[in-house]
Amino acid sequence: MKVGNCMTRNVQVANPEQSIREVAEMMGRLDAGVMPVGDHDRLVGMITDRDIAIRGVALGKGPDTKVRDVMSPEVKYCFDDEDVLENMGDLQVRRLPVLNRDKRLVGIISLGDLATNGEAAEAGEALSDISKPGGEHSQTAH
């Protein structure tokens, strides 16, 4: 199965200059825990509800803190025409932005997308690897 067949489409994008309060409100409306961050049609990071809690609130940053101050600037991504991912576990991420070959954001894929689209074995294997402590995307590594 191709990534494009099981990803979530219609992804909203946060701006690095927005406040974490605005993005948290957007996440609440969308019922989403992650948002890509774009600057002038370029993907520059990802922000999660956990980033807001751990890199923002837990460090004493207020609601007007800019997204750029708490987001993860390194973005791992996949292409919509690739086979369903096996490397989410290696990267220790639960979600990845999906780009087309023109490097335009066309969606996002999550473990939930894999599990609900007939790829439960891949989702389970990735979750096992993702759940190991540490890794490049550990909140305490920043």
C-alpha positions in Angstrom: 0.0 0.0 0.0 1.2 3.5 -0.9 1.5 6.2 1.8 -0.9 8.4 -0.3 -3.6 5.8 0.1 -3.7 5.8 3.9 -2.5 9.3 4.9 -4.7 12.1 6.3 -5.2 14.9 3.8 -6.2 18.5 4.4 -3.5 19.2 6.9 -3.4 22.7 8.4 -0.1 24.4 8.8 1.1 26.6 11.7 3.4 29.6 11.2 6.6 29.9 13.3 5.6 33.4 14.4 2.2 32.3 15.8 1.9 32.0 19.6 1.7 28.6 21.2 -1.7 29.6 22.5 -3.0 30.0 18.9 -1.6 26.7 17.8 -2.9 24.9 20.9 -6.4 26.3 20.1 -6.0 25.1 16.5 -5.0 21.7 17.7 -8.1 21.6 19.9 -10.4 22.5 17.1 -8.8 19.9 14.8 -8.5 17.3 17.5 -4.9 16.9 16.5 -1.7 16.5 18.6 0.7 17.7 15.9 0.9 20.4 13.2 3.5 21.0 10.5 5.1 24.4 10.7 5.5 26.3 7.4 7.2 29.5 6.5 6.5 31.0 3.0 5.5 27.7 1.5 8.4 25.8 3.1 8.1 23.2 5.8 10.4 24.4 8.6 9.4 22.2 11.6 6.8 20.3 13.5 5.0 21.2 16.7 3.2 18.8 19.0 1.0 19.3 22.0 3.9 17.7 23.9 6.3 20.3 22.6 4.0 23.0 24.0 3.8 21.2 27.4 7.4 20.2 27.8 9.4 22.8 25.9 7.0 25.6 26.7 4.9 25.4 29.9 7.3 23.2 31.9 10.1 25.6 31.2 8.1 28.6 32.3 7.3 29.9 28.8 4.0 31.8 28.5 1.2 31.4 26.1 2.5 34.2 23.8 5.8 32.2 23.2 6.4 31.9 19.5 6.0 28.5 17.8 9.6 28.7 16.6 10.8 28.6 20.2 9.3 25.2 21.1 8.9 23.4 17.7 11.2 20.6 16.4 13.1 22.2 13.6 14.3 19.0 12.0 11.6 17.5 9.9 11.6 13.9 8.8 9.1 13.2 6.0 8.1 10.7 3.4 6.7 10.8 -0.1 3.1 10.0 -1.0 4.2 7.5 -3.7 6.4 5.4 -1.3 5.3 2.1 0.2 3.7 2.3 3.6 6.4 3.1 6.1 8.6 0.7 8.0 11.0 3.4 9.2 8.7 5.3 11.6 10.1 3.0 14.4 13.7 3.7 13.3 13.0 7.4 13.4 11.0 7.1 16.7 8.2 9.3 15.4 4.5 8.6 15.5 3.6 10.9 12.6 5.3 12.1 9.5 4.4 14.8 7.0 3.8 13.5 3.5 5.2 15.4 0.5 4.7 14.9 -3.2 7.7 14.7 -5.4 7.6 18.5 -5.9 8.2 18.7 -2.1 4.7 20.2 -1.4 2.9 19.1 1.7 0.0 16.8 0.8 -0.8 15.1 4.0 0.4 13.5 7.2 0.6 9.8 8.1 0.3 8.5 11.7 0.4 5.1 13.4 -3.4 5.5 13.6 -3.6 5.8 9.8 -1.6 2.6 9.4 -3.7 0.7 12.0 -7.1 1.8 10.5 -6.1 1.1 6.9 -5.1 -2.5 7.1 -1.5 -2.1 8.1 -1.8 -3.1 11.7 1.3 -5.2 11.7 3.5 -2.3 10.5 1.8 0.0 13.1 2.5 -2.5 15.9 6.1 -3.0 14.9 6.7 0.8 14.6 5.0 1.4 18.0 7.3 -1.1 19.6 10.4 0.7 18.3 9.0 4.2 18.9 8.3 3.4 22.5 11.9 2.7 23.4 13.3 5.5 25.7 15.5 8.2 24.3 16.2 8.7 20.6 16.7 11.8 18.5 13.2 13.2 19.2 13.3 12.8 22.9 11.9 15.9 24.7 14.8 15.8 27.1 17.4 15.9 24.4 16.8 19.6 23.6 
